[in-house]
Amino acid sequence: MFAPFSLNLKGCLHVYNRPQVMGIVNVTPDSFYSGSRTMDETEIGLRIESMIEDGVDFIDIGAYSSRPGAGDISPQEEMNRLRKGMAVLRGIAPEIPVSVDTFRADVAKAAIEEMGADIINDISGGALDSNMFDMVARLKTPYILMHMRGTPATMQQFTAYADVVADVVSDLSVKLRQLRLAGVADVIVDPGFGFSKNLEQNFKLMNDLSAFSVLDCPVLVGISRKSMITKSLNIEPSDALAPTVALDAIALTKGASFIRVHDVREAAQTVTLFSLLNS
C-alpha cells in the first residue's frame, strides 16, 4: 500500500521510497505523555541523540501542549521554548528534517527563517490562525495539514459526523484546495486521531485509512500512546508501547507515509519489517 513520495526541503527535492519515522520532542512541561517532556538542554540533547541512534528519519518538535485541558501560553513563550529546543537539535543534528508543531503563523515564520526548521505541522489545519496558509506559501515550506474541530480545549465537543471518514476526507479536501490556491506545493495530511473524534471514530479512521489516498498526498499517522489506545485497554500511556506498535503496523499496511512516535527504535524496526514484506 505504500506509495513513494517527494518533498521539497529548502529547495532540495527528496524522494522517499519507504515509510518515514517521525520522532516526537516536546519542549513542554505538560504534554500528555510524561516520557516525552524535555525542558532543559541536557534532556533535549539526550532525547535527540537517542532518536538518532534508534534510526529516526524526521523529528517533530513542539512547544505548545495540545492535550485537552493544557494551559495556554503566549506566542513569545512558545518561541522561547522552541529557540532553546531547536538550538540543541540543530547543534546535534544539522541534517535531519525537522517539523515544528505550531498553529501560529508568526511562530512558523520564526521557526523556518530563524531556527532552521523545514516543515510546519499545524494541528488546527489553519483554523486557529487565518494567516497560516499564506505564511506557509511565502515560506515555501511543506505543511502538515491535520484535521481538528474547535480548539484543544473544546475539540471533544465536536465529534458529531454523518460519516467520520467521508467527513474528514471532505474537510481536508477543502483545506487542501485552499492551500493549493495559496501556492503551497507540498502538503502532508493527518486525519487527526484523538482530535475531535471519539474512540469508535478513531478506529473507524484507522480501519479506512486507505480512503485518504484520494487526496494524493502523503499521510501521517500519529497514534503513539494516545487515549484511543489507553482508554480502550484501560492502561496508562507508560504501558502503551506494544499496542502503539501494533496500530502503527496496521497503519503501514493501509498506506501511511509517516508514523509519528514517541518510541523511535520500535517504530524503525516496524518499518524495516514492513519494507521487507513489501520488497
DRENVOTI-131414 format. One record per residue (C-alpha): residue number from 1; x, y, z. Coordinates in nm, 4 decimals. Each point is the difference from the previous one (the first is absolute). Last residue first. Layout:
residues N
<node><resi>NUM</resi><u>X</u><v>Y</v><w>Z</w></node>
...
END
This chain:
residues 279
<node><resi>279</resi><u>1.0277</u><v>-0.5587</v><w>-0.1202</w></node>
<node><resi>278</resi><u>-0.3388</u><v>0.0259</v><w>0.1724</w></node>
<node><resi>277</resi><u>0.0576</u><v>-0.2413</v><w>0.2872</w></node>
<node><resi>276</resi><u>0.3510</u><v>0.1364</v><w>0.0411</w></node>
<node><resi>275</resi><u>-0.1386</u><v>0.3553</v><w>0.0166</w></node>
<node><resi>274</resi><u>-0.2442</u><v>-0.0969</v><w>0.2736</w></node>
<node><resi>273</resi><u>0.2810</u><v>-0.1607</v><w>0.1984</w></node>
<node><resi>272</resi><u>0.2123</u><v>0.3132</v><w>-0.0275</w></node>
<node><resi>271</resi><u>-0.2949</u><v>0.2266</v><w>0.0820</w></node>
<node><resi>270</resi><u>-0.0719</u><v>-0.1949</v><w>0.3184</w></node>
<node><resi>269</resi><u>0.3650</u><v>0.0125</v><w>0.1032</w></node>
<node><resi>268</resi><u>-0.0026</u><v>0.3766</v><w>-0.0518</w></node>
<node><resi>267</resi><u>-0.3135</u><v>0.0282</v><w>0.2144</w></node>
<node><resi>266</resi><u>0.1536</u><v>-0.2075</v><w>0.2786</w></node>
<node><resi>265</resi><u>0.3147</u><v>0.2124</v><w>0.0021</w></node>
<node><resi>264</resi><u>-0.1858</u><v>0.3306</v><w>-0.0277</w></node>
<node><resi>263</resi><u>-0.2262</u><v>-0.0157</v><w>0.3035</w></node>
<node><resi>262</resi><u>-0.1964</u><v>0.3251</v><w>0.0333</w></node>
<node><resi>261</resi><u>-0.1486</u><v>-0.0388</v><w>-0.3453</w></node>
<node><resi>260</resi><u>-0.1242</u><v>0.1666</v><w>-0.3171</w></node>
<node><resi>259</resi><u>-0.0475</u><v>-0.2652</v><w>-0.2692</w></node>
<node><resi>258</resi><u>0.0465</u><v>0.1418</v><w>-0.3471</w></node>
<node><resi>257</resi><u>-0.1089</u><v>-0.1180</v><w>-0.3457</w></node>
<node><resi>256</resi><u>-0.2982</u><v>-0.1993</v><w>0.1249</w></node>
<node><resi>255</resi><u>-0.1504</u><v>-0.2227</v><w>-0.2716</w></node>
<node><resi>254</resi><u>-0.2323</u><v>-0.2500</v><w>0.1661</w></node>
<node><resi>253</resi><u>0.2700</u><v>-0.2573</v><w>0.0769</w></node>
<node><resi>252</resi><u>0.1992</u><v>0.2758</v><w>0.1689</w></node>
<node><resi>251</resi><u>-0.2974</u><v>0.0928</v><w>0.2200</w></node>
<node><resi>250</resi><u>-0.0295</u><v>-0.3621</v><w>0.1151</w></node>
<node><resi>249</resi><u>0.3660</u><v>0.0024</v><w>0.1038</w></node>
<node><resi>248</resi><u>-0.0564</u><v>0.3281</v><w>0.1838</w></node>
<node><resi>247</resi><u>-0.2955</u><v>-0.1587</v><w>0.1796</w></node>
<node><resi>246</resi><u>0.2110</u><v>-0.2901</v><w>0.1279</w></node>
<node><resi>245</resi><u>0.2931</u><v>0.2237</v><w>0.0932</w></node>
<node><resi>244</resi><u>-0.2331</u><v>0.2207</v><w>0.2051</w></node>
<node><resi>243</resi><u>-0.1463</u><v>-0.3124</v><w>0.1639</w></node>
<node><resi>242</resi><u>0.3517</u><v>-0.1011</v><w>0.1121</w></node>
<node><resi>241</resi><u>0.0996</u><v>0.3460</v><w>0.1259</w></node>
<node><resi>240</resi><u>-0.3123</u><v>0.0801</v><w>0.2032</w></node>
<node><resi>239</resi><u>0.1083</u><v>-0.0710</v><w>0.3570</w></node>
<node><resi>238</resi><u>0.1358</u><v>0.3509</v><w>0.0738</w></node>
<node><resi>237</resi><u>-0.3143</u><v>0.1455</v><w>-0.1588</w></node>
<node><resi>236</resi><u>-0.2020</u><v>-0.1644</v><w>0.2813</w></node>
<node><resi>235</resi><u>-0.2279</u><v>-0.2981</v><w>-0.0544</w></node>
<node><resi>234</resi><u>-0.3729</u><v>-0.0655</v><w>-0.0280</w></node>
<node><resi>233</resi><u>0.0393</u><v>-0.1780</v><w>-0.3365</w></node>
<node><resi>232</resi><u>-0.2367</u><v>0.2176</v><w>-0.2032</w></node>
<node><resi>231</resi><u>0.0762</u><v>0.3054</v><w>0.2135</w></node>
<node><resi>230</resi><u>0.3753</u><v>-0.0395</v><w>-0.0456</w></node>
<node><resi>229</resi><u>-0.0082</u><v>-0.0721</v><w>-0.3715</w></node>
<node><resi>228</resi><u>-0.2441</u><v>0.2613</v><w>-0.1307</w></node>
<node><resi>227</resi><u>0.1475</u><v>0.2122</v><w>0.2823</w></node>
<node><resi>226</resi><u>0.3311</u><v>0.0418</v><w>-0.1792</w></node>
<node><resi>225</resi><u>0.3234</u><v>-0.1963</v><w>0.0586</w></node>
<node><resi>224</resi><u>0.1157</u><v>0.0778</v><w>-0.3563</w></node>
<node><resi>223</resi><u>-0.2999</u><v>0.0522</v><w>-0.2284</w></node>
<node><resi>222</resi><u>0.1487</u><v>0.2442</v><w>-0.2488</w></node>
<node><resi>221</resi><u>-0.0511</u><v>-0.1111</v><w>-0.3596</w></node>
<node><resi>220</resi><u>0.1337</u><v>0.2161</v><w>-0.2821</w></node>
<node><resi>219</resi><u>-0.1311</u><v>-0.0458</v><w>-0.3545</w></node>
<node><resi>218</resi><u>0.1963</u><v>0.1073</v><w>-0.3086</w></node>
<node><resi>217</resi><u>-0.2276</u><v>0.1833</v><w>-0.2427</w></node>
<node><resi>216</resi><u>-0.2219</u><v>-0.1121</v><w>-0.2886</w></node>
<node><resi>215</resi><u>-0.3209</u><v>0.0963</v><w>0.1834</w></node>
<node><resi>214</resi><u>-0.1674</u><v>-0.3219</v><w>-0.1216</w></node>
<node><resi>213</resi><u>0.2636</u><v>-0.1917</v><w>0.1989</w></node>
<node><resi>212</resi><u>-0.1936</u><v>0.1013</v><w>0.3115</w></node>
<node><resi>211</resi><u>-0.2357</u><v>-0.2956</v><w>-0.0489</w></node>
<node><resi>210</resi><u>0.2926</u><v>-0.2310</v><w>0.0874</w></node>
<node><resi>209</resi><u>-0.0520</u><v>0.0959</v><w>0.3639</w></node>
<node><resi>208</resi><u>-0.3328</u><v>-0.1841</v><w>0.0113</w></node>
<node><resi>207</resi><u>0.0725</u><v>-0.2169</v><w>0.3047</w></node>
<node><resi>206</resi><u>0.1997</u><v>0.2770</v><w>0.1634</w></node>
<node><resi>205</resi><u>-0.2757</u><v>0.2555</v><w>-0.0516</w></node>
<node><resi>204</resi><u>-0.2590</u><v>-0.2437</v><w>0.1380</w></node>
<node><resi>203</resi><u>0.2272</u><v>-0.0615</v><w>0.2963</w></node>
<node><resi>202</resi><u>0.0156</u><v>0.3696</v><w>0.0805</w></node>
<node><resi>201</resi><u>-0.3753</u><v>0.0361</v><w>-0.0509</w></node>
<node><resi>200</resi><u>-0.0757</u><v>-0.2706</v><w>0.2563</w></node>
<node><resi>199</resi><u>0.2278</u><v>0.1645</v><w>0.2545</w></node>
<node><resi>198</resi><u>-0.1438</u><v>0.3488</v><w>-0.0431</w></node>
<node><resi>197</resi><u>0.1327</u><v>0.2549</v><w>-0.2463</w></node>
<node><resi>196</resi><u>0.0548</u><v>0.3765</v><w>0.0392</w></node>
<node><resi>195</resi><u>0.3785</u><v>-0.0561</v><w>0.0061</w></node>
<node><resi>194</resi><u>0.0828</u><v>-0.3539</v><w>0.1063</w></node>
<node><resi>193</resi><u>0.1333</u><v>-0.1028</v><w>-0.3399</w></node>
<node><resi>192</resi><u>0.0435</u><v>0.3101</v><w>-0.2135</w></node>
<node><resi>191</resi><u>-0.0459</u><v>-0.1325</v><w>-0.3532</w></node>
<node><resi>190</resi><u>0.3475</u><v>0.1358</v><w>-0.0905</w></node>
<node><resi>189</resi><u>0.0721</u><v>0.1217</v><w>-0.3521</w></node>
<node><resi>188</resi><u>0.3452</u><v>0.0900</v><w>-0.1341</w></node>
<node><resi>187</resi><u>0.0078</u><v>0.2987</v><w>-0.2358</w></node>
<node><resi>186</resi><u>0.2761</u><v>0.1118</v><w>-0.2360</w></node>
<node><resi>185</resi><u>-0.0835</u><v>0.2716</v><w>-0.2578</w></node>
<node><resi>184</resi><u>-0.1550</u><v>0.2815</v><w>0.2027</w></node>
<node><resi>183</resi><u>-0.0994</u><v>0.2738</v><w>-0.2452</w></node>
<node><resi>182</resi><u>-0.3015</u><v>0.1573</v><w>0.1692</w></node>
<node><resi>181</resi><u>-0.2263</u><v>-0.1796</v><w>-0.2487</w></node>
<node><resi>180</resi><u>0.1652</u><v>-0.3298</v><w>0.0945</w></node>
<node><resi>179</resi><u>-0.0525</u><v>0.0722</v><w>0.3688</w></node>
<node><resi>178</resi><u>-0.3664</u><v>0.0827</v><w>-0.0517</w></node>
<node><resi>177</resi><u>-0.0459</u><v>-0.3212</v><w>-0.1994</w></node>
<node><resi>176</resi><u>0.1593</u><v>-0.1978</v><w>0.2805</w></node>
<node><resi>175</resi><u>-0.2311</u><v>0.1630</v><w>0.2522</w></node>
<node><resi>174</resi><u>-0.3054</u><v>-0.1146</v><w>-0.1970</w></node>
<node><resi>173</resi><u>0.1460</u><v>-0.3494</v><w>-0.0441</w></node>
<node><resi>172</resi><u>0.0808</u><v>-0.0221</v><w>0.3705</w></node>
<node><resi>171</resi><u>-0.3642</u><v>0.0653</v><w>0.0884</w></node>
<node><resi>170</resi><u>-0.1182</u><v>-0.2539</v><w>-0.2582</w></node>
<node><resi>169</resi><u>0.2390</u><v>-0.2708</v><w>0.1212</w></node>
<node><resi>168</resi><u>-0.1097</u><v>0.0705</v><w>0.3574</w></node>
<node><resi>167</resi><u>-0.3681</u><v>-0.0166</v><w>-0.0959</w></node>
<node><resi>166</resi><u>0.0342</u><v>-0.3191</v><w>-0.2046</w></node>
<node><resi>165</resi><u>0.1892</u><v>-0.1762</v><w>0.2784</w></node>
<node><resi>164</resi><u>-0.2218</u><v>0.1260</v><w>0.2834</w></node>
<node><resi>163</resi><u>-0.3301</u><v>-0.0696</v><w>-0.1744</w></node>
<node><resi>162</resi><u>-0.2839</u><v>0.2327</v><w>0.1010</w></node>
<node><resi>161</resi><u>0.2345</u><v>0.1432</v><w>0.2606</w></node>
<node><resi>160</resi><u>-0.0583</u><v>0.1310</v><w>0.3532</w></node>
<node><resi>159</resi><u>0.3289</u><v>0.0093</v><w>0.1947</w></node>
<node><resi>158</resi><u>0.0161</u><v>0.3727</v><w>0.0692</w></node>
<node><resi>157</resi><u>-0.0126</u><v>0.0316</v><w>0.3804</w></node>
<node><resi>156</resi><u>0.3254</u><v>-0.1968</v><w>0.0193</w></node>
<node><resi>155</resi><u>0.1781</u><v>0.2903</v><w>-0.1678</w></node>
<node><resi>154</resi><u>-0.0673</u><v>0.2592</v><w>0.2706</w></node>
<node><resi>153</resi><u>0.3333</u><v>0.0449</v><w>0.1828</w></node>
<node><resi>152</resi><u>0.2143</u><v>-0.1179</v><w>-0.2926</w></node>
<node><resi>151</resi><u>-0.1918</u><v>0.2488</v><w>-0.2168</w></node>
<node><resi>150</resi><u>-0.3065</u><v>-0.0457</v><w>-0.2206</w></node>
<node><resi>149</resi><u>0.0031</u><v>-0.2698</v><w>-0.2666</w></node>
<node><resi>148</resi><u>0.3166</u><v>-0.1820</v><w>-0.0967</w></node>
<node><resi>147</resi><u>0.1468</u><v>-0.1468</v><w>-0.3171</w></node>
<node><resi>146</resi><u>0.3730</u><v>0.0363</v><w>-0.0530</w></node>
<node><resi>145</resi><u>0.1715</u><v>0.1634</v><w>-0.2959</w></node>
<node><resi>144</resi><u>0.3753</u><v>-0.0538</v><w>0.0246</w></node>
<node><resi>143</resi><u>0.1631</u><v>0.2722</v><w>-0.2087</w></node>
<node><resi>142</resi><u>0.3068</u><v>-0.0069</v><w>-0.2207</w></node>
<node><resi>141</resi><u>0.1884</u><v>0.3319</v><w>-0.0239</w></node>
<node><resi>140</resi><u>-0.0054</u><v>0.2733</v><w>-0.2584</w></node>
<node><resi>139</resi><u>0.0164</u><v>0.2627</v><w>0.2782</w></node>
<node><resi>138</resi><u>-0.2436</u><v>0.2233</v><w>-0.1838</w></node>
<node><resi>137</resi><u>-0.2414</u><v>-0.2910</v><w>-0.0536</w></node>
<node><resi>136</resi><u>0.0296</u><v>-0.0969</v><w>0.3666</w></node>
<node><resi>135</resi><u>-0.0838</u><v>0.3576</v><w>0.0976</w></node>
<node><resi>134</resi><u>-0.2989</u><v>0.0160</v><w>-0.2332</w></node>
<node><resi>133</resi><u>-0.1387</u><v>-0.3201</v><w>0.1517</w></node>
<node><resi>132</resi><u>0.0679</u><v>0.1123</v><w>0.3596</w></node>
<node><resi>131</resi><u>-0.1485</u><v>0.3504</v><w>-0.0098</w></node>
<node><resi>130</resi><u>-0.3477</u><v>-0.1060</v><w>0.1133</w></node>
<node><resi>129</resi><u>0.1459</u><v>-0.1387</v><w>0.3217</w></node>
<node><resi>128</resi><u>-0.2011</u><v>-0.2555</v><w>0.1999</w></node>
<node><resi>127</resi><u>-0.1677</u><v>-0.1697</v><w>-0.2997</w></node>
<node><resi>126</resi><u>0.3155</u><v>-0.0507</v><w>-0.2066</w></node>
<node><resi>125</resi><u>-0.0126</u><v>-0.3782</v><w>0.0224</w></node>
<node><resi>124</resi><u>-0.0298</u><v>0.0246</v><w>0.3777</w></node>
<node><resi>123</resi><u>0.2744</u><v>-0.2486</v><w>0.0876</w></node>
<node><resi>122</resi><u>0.2474</u><v>0.1906</v><w>-0.2172</w></node>
<node><resi>121</resi><u>0.3309</u><v>-0.1739</v><w>-0.0772</w></node>
<node><resi>120</resi><u>0.2297</u><v>0.2431</v><w>-0.1826</w></node>
<node><resi>119</resi><u>0.2998</u><v>-0.1507</v><w>-0.1801</w></node>
<node><resi>118</resi><u>0.3736</u><v>0.0737</v><w>-0.0359</w></node>
<node><resi>117</resi><u>0.1126</u><v>0.1595</v><w>0.3273</w></node>
<node><resi>116</resi><u>0.3263</u><v>0.1979</v><w>0.0172</w></node>
<node><resi>115</resi><u>-0.0751</u><v>0.2336</v><w>0.2903</w></node>
<node><resi>114</resi><u>-0.0121</u><v>0.3417</v><w>-0.1645</w></node>
<node><resi>113</resi><u>-0.1925</u><v>-0.0236</v><w>-0.3292</w></node>
<node><resi>112</resi><u>-0.1920</u><v>-0.3239</v><w>0.0493</w></node>
<node><resi>111</resi><u>-0.0762</u><v>0.0178</v><w>0.3713</w></node>
<node><resi>110</resi><u>-0.0424</u><v>0.3782</v><w>-0.0047</w></node>
<node><resi>109</resi><u>-0.2619</u><v>-0.0182</v><w>-0.2761</w></node>
<node><resi>108</resi><u>-0.1834</u><v>-0.2890</v><w>0.1649</w></node>
<node><resi>107</resi><u>-0.0119</u><v>0.1913</v><w>0.3281</w></node>
<node><resi>106</resi><u>-0.1523</u><v>0.2946</v><w>-0.1833</w></node>
<node><resi>105</resi><u>-0.2540</u><v>-0.2257</v><w>-0.1719</w></node>
<node><resi>104</resi><u>-0.1189</u><v>-0.1619</v><w>0.3238</w></node>
<node><resi>103</resi><u>-0.1353</u><v>-0.3574</v><w>-0.0080</w></node>
<node><resi>102</resi><u>0.3296</u><v>-0.1558</v><w>0.1043</w></node>
<node><resi>101</resi><u>0.1761</u><v>-0.3380</v><w>-0.0130</w></node>
<node><resi>100</resi><u>0.3349</u><v>0.0667</v><w>-0.1637</w></node>
<node><resi>99</resi><u>0.1213</u><v>-0.2560</v><w>-0.2523</w></node>
<node><resi>98</resi><u>0.3668</u><v>-0.0882</v><w>-0.0208</w></node>
<node><resi>97</resi><u>0.1929</u><v>-0.1720</v><w>-0.2786</w></node>
<node><resi>96</resi><u>0.3245</u><v>-0.1505</v><w>0.1346</w></node>
<node><resi>95</resi><u>0.3098</u><v>0.1761</v><w>-0.1389</w></node>
<node><resi>94</resi><u>0.1215</u><v>0.2221</v><w>0.2856</w></node>
<node><resi>93</resi><u>-0.0470</u><v>-0.2709</v><w>0.2644</w></node>
<node><resi>92</resi><u>0.1838</u><v>0.0775</v><w>0.3235</w></node>
<node><resi>91</resi><u>0.0298</u><v>0.3787</v><w>-0.0139</w></node>
<node><resi>90</resi><u>-0.3234</u><v>0.0184</v><w>-0.1991</w></node>
<node><resi>89</resi><u>-0.1865</u><v>-0.1774</v><w>0.2779</w></node>
<node><resi>88</resi><u>0.1527</u><v>0.2017</v><w>0.2837</w></node>
<node><resi>87</resi><u>-0.0774</u><v>0.3319</v><w>-0.1697</w></node>
<node><resi>86</resi><u>-0.3417</u><v>-0.1313</v><w>-0.1026</w></node>
<node><resi>85</resi><u>-0.0984</u><v>-0.0787</v><w>0.3578</w></node>
<node><resi>84</resi><u>0.1080</u><v>0.3347</v><w>0.1427</w></node>
<node><resi>83</resi><u>-0.1547</u><v>0.1946</v><w>-0.2869</w></node>
<node><resi>82</resi><u>-0.3173</u><v>-0.2046</v><w>0.0326</w></node>
<node><resi>81</resi><u>-0.0433</u><v>0.0810</v><w>0.3680</w></node>
<node><resi>80</resi><u>0.0501</u><v>0.3704</v><w>-0.0634</w></node>
<node><resi>79</resi><u>-0.2352</u><v>-0.0124</v><w>-0.2992</w></node>
<node><resi>78</resi><u>-0.2796</u><v>-0.1588</v><w>0.2054</w></node>
<node><resi>77</resi><u>0.0557</u><v>0.2519</v><w>0.2788</w></node>
<node><resi>76</resi><u>-0.0216</u><v>0.2853</v><w>-0.2506</w></node>
<node><resi>75</resi><u>-0.3159</u><v>-0.1415</v><w>-0.1596</w></node>
<node><resi>74</resi><u>-0.1597</u><v>-0.0007</v><w>0.3469</w></node>
<node><resi>73</resi><u>-0.0909</u><v>-0.3193</v><w>0.1819</w></node>
<node><resi>72</resi><u>-0.3376</u><v>-0.1666</v><w>0.0488</w></node>
<node><resi>71</resi><u>-0.0323</u><v>-0.2712</v><w>0.2630</w></node>
<node><resi>70</resi><u>-0.0693</u><v>-0.3594</v><w>-0.0931</w></node>
<node><resi>69</resi><u>-0.3559</u><v>-0.1160</v><w>0.0604</w></node>
<node><resi>68</resi><u>-0.0157</u><v>-0.2359</v><w>-0.2958</w></node>
<node><resi>67</resi><u>0.3531</u><v>-0.0737</v><w>-0.1268</w></node>
<node><resi>66</resi><u>0.1336</u><v>0.2523</v><w>-0.2520</w></node>
<node><resi>65</resi><u>0.3176</u><v>0.0893</v><w>0.1898</w></node>
<node><resi>64</resi><u>0.1829</u><v>0.2929</v><w>-0.1556</w></node>
<node><resi>63</resi><u>0.3784</u><v>-0.0297</v><w>-0.0492</w></node>
<node><resi>62</resi><u>0.0108</u><v>-0.2615</v><w>-0.2736</w></node>
<node><resi>61</resi><u>0.2785</u><v>-0.1771</v><w>-0.1851</w></node>
<node><resi>60</resi><u>-0.0556</u><v>-0.2589</v><w>-0.2712</w></node>
<node><resi>59</resi><u>0.3160</u><v>-0.1869</v><w>-0.1028</w></node>
<node><resi>58</resi><u>0.0320</u><v>-0.1798</v><w>-0.3325</w></node>
<node><resi>57</resi><u>0.1757</u><v>-0.3255</v><w>-0.0982</w></node>
<node><resi>56</resi><u>0.0738</u><v>-0.1494</v><w>0.3442</w></node>
<node><resi>55</resi><u>0.2232</u><v>-0.3075</v><w>0.0117</w></node>
<node><resi>54</resi><u>0.0454</u><v>-0.0935</v><w>0.3682</w></node>
<node><resi>53</resi><u>0.3372</u><v>0.1731</v><w>0.0302</w></node>
<node><resi>52</resi><u>-0.1537</u><v>0.3194</v><w>-0.1369</w></node>
<node><resi>51</resi><u>-0.2881</u><v>-0.0248</v><w>0.2444</w></node>
<node><resi>50</resi><u>0.2341</u><v>-0.0535</v><w>0.2946</w></node>
<node><resi>49</resi><u>0.2068</u><v>0.3042</v><w>-0.0978</w></node>
<node><resi>48</resi><u>-0.3191</u><v>0.2075</v><w>-0.0207</w></node>
<node><resi>47</resi><u>-0.1193</u><v>-0.1126</v><w>0.3423</w></node>
<node><resi>46</resi><u>0.3381</u><v>0.0606</v><w>0.1620</w></node>
<node><resi>45</resi><u>0.0228</u><v>0.3479</v><w>-0.1499</w></node>
<node><resi>44</resi><u>-0.3469</u><v>0.1027</v><w>0.1143</w></node>
<node><resi>43</resi><u>0.0640</u><v>-0.1270</v><w>0.3525</w></node>
<node><resi>42</resi><u>0.3316</u><v>0.1873</v><w>0.0194</w></node>
<node><resi>41</resi><u>-0.1432</u><v>0.3204</v><w>-0.1472</w></node>
<node><resi>40</resi><u>-0.2831</u><v>0.0236</v><w>0.2512</w></node>
<node><resi>39</resi><u>-0.3748</u><v>-0.0510</v><w>-0.0447</w></node>
<node><resi>38</resi><u>-0.0444</u><v>-0.3478</v><w>-0.1453</w></node>
<node><resi>37</resi><u>-0.3414</u><v>-0.1620</v><w>0.0349</w></node>
<node><resi>36</resi><u>-0.0473</u><v>-0.3165</v><w>-0.2089</w></node>
<node><resi>35</resi><u>-0.0016</u><v>-0.2468</v><w>0.2879</w></node>
<node><resi>34</resi><u>-0.2760</u><v>0.1969</v><w>0.1715</w></node>
<node><resi>33</resi><u>-0.2505</u><v>-0.0915</v><w>-0.2681</w></node>
<node><resi>32</resi><u>-0.2823</u><v>0.2579</v><w>-0.0064</w></node>
<node><resi>31</resi><u>0.2290</u><v>0.2977</v><w>-0.0608</w></node>
<node><resi>30</resi><u>0.0239</u><v>0.2252</v><w>0.3069</w></node>
<node><resi>29</resi><u>0.3523</u><v>0.1314</v><w>0.0614</w></node>
<node><resi>28</resi><u>0.0709</u><v>0.0756</v><w>-0.3663</w></node>
<node><resi>27</resi><u>0.2882</u><v>-0.0237</v><w>-0.2447</w></node>
<node><resi>26</resi><u>-0.1628</u><v>-0.3093</v><w>-0.1506</w></node>
<node><resi>25</resi><u>0.2186</u><v>-0.2039</v><w>-0.2341</w></node>
<node><resi>24</resi><u>-0.1869</u><v>-0.2567</v><w>-0.2089</w></node>
<node><resi>23</resi><u>0.1738</u><v>-0.2275</v><w>-0.2507</w></node>
<node><resi>22</resi><u>-0.1224</u><v>-0.0265</v><w>-0.3588</w></node>
<node><resi>21</resi><u>0.0656</u><v>-0.3386</v><w>-0.1586</w></node>
<node><resi>20</resi><u>-0.0320</u><v>0.0002</v><w>-0.3790</w></node>
<node><resi>19</resi><u>-0.1691</u><v>-0.2571</v><w>-0.2217</w></node>
<node><resi>18</resi><u>0.2118</u><v>-0.1266</v><w>-0.2892</w></node>
<node><resi>17</resi><u>0.1070</u><v>0.1325</v><w>-0.3390</w></node>
<node><resi>16</resi><u>0.0372</u><v>0.3650</v><w>0.0966</w></node>
<node><resi>15</resi><u>0.1164</u><v>0.2544</v><w>-0.2597</w></node>
<node><resi>14</resi><u>0.1632</u><v>0.3252</v><w>0.1140</w></node>
<node><resi>13</resi><u>-0.0040</u><v>0.3125</v><w>-0.2168</w></node>
<node><resi>12</resi><u>0.2310</u><v>0.2773</v><w>0.1224</w></node>
<node><resi>11</resi><u>-0.1262</u><v>0.3584</v><w>0.0111</w></node>
<node><resi>10</resi><u>-0.0227</u><v>0.0248</v><w>0.3776</w></node>
<node><resi>9</resi><u>-0.1729</u><v>-0.3364</v><w>0.0281</w></node>
<node><resi>8</resi><u>-0.2036</u><v>-0.0916</v><w>-0.3073</w></node>
<node><resi>7</resi><u>-0.1786</u><v>-0.3206</v><w>0.0867</w></node>
<node><resi>6</resi><u>-0.0447</u><v>-0.3201</v><w>-0.1999</w></node>
<node><resi>5</resi><u>-0.2228</u><v>-0.3056</v><w>0.0196</w></node>
<node><resi>4</resi><u>0.0159</u><v>-0.3759</v><w>-0.0455</w></node>
<node><resi>3</resi><u>-0.3386</u><v>-0.1723</v><w>0.0441</w></node>
<node><resi>2</resi><u>-0.0302</u><v>-0.2610</v><w>0.2754</w></node>
<node><resi>1</resi><u>-0.2975</u><v>-0.2384</v><w>-0.0417</w></node>
END
